[in-house]
Amino acid sequence: MSKPPLPTEAAEMFARPNYATISCLRPGGQPVSVATWYLFEDGKVLVNMDAERRRLDYLRGDPRVSLTAMDPEDWITHVSIQGRVVDFVDDDELADIDRLATHYTGKPYPVRDRTRVSAWIEIDTWHGWGSLKQS
């Protein structure tokens, strides 16, 4: 595992709208992994959840996460980060989910009647595979 920052090639790949999964821990320690949208900005990772998602409760109880982003053209090429949520922010105006949706779909998020929360992840370690494999 390497420490941040990500080298240029890995950071450029990680900044694209890749397929991604995020994993966190349930209160009993069992891991749970789900598909997610994310943004990589200023060395941190932004994710956004419906305020009623169990995942949000899990992250508030234990902020450790792992997120893997896979190149849609070659899923073996991926970047995985391990870190922790360092900030939860209510997304009252849906600005963050709109940024995420626009990054992935080119349009604002269509569901406008649900409360959302953003979580900022600070990267502790990372590794790459495929064309991003570290020596």
KAQUIQUI-V35338 format. One record per run of one state. SS is the DSSP state (H for helix, E for strand, L for the rest). FROM is the first residue (numbers start at 1). TO is the last residue. If there is no record, write none. Layout:
ss,from,to
SS,FROM,TO
SS,FROM,TO
//
This chain:
ss,from,to
L,1,1
E,2,2
L,3,7
H,8,14
L,15,18
E,19,25
L,26,30
E,31,35
L,36,38
E,39,41
L,42,43
E,44,50
L,51,53
H,54,61
L,62,63
E,64,71
L,72,73
E,74,90
L,91,94
H,95,105
L,106,115
E,116,129
H,130,132
L,133,135
//
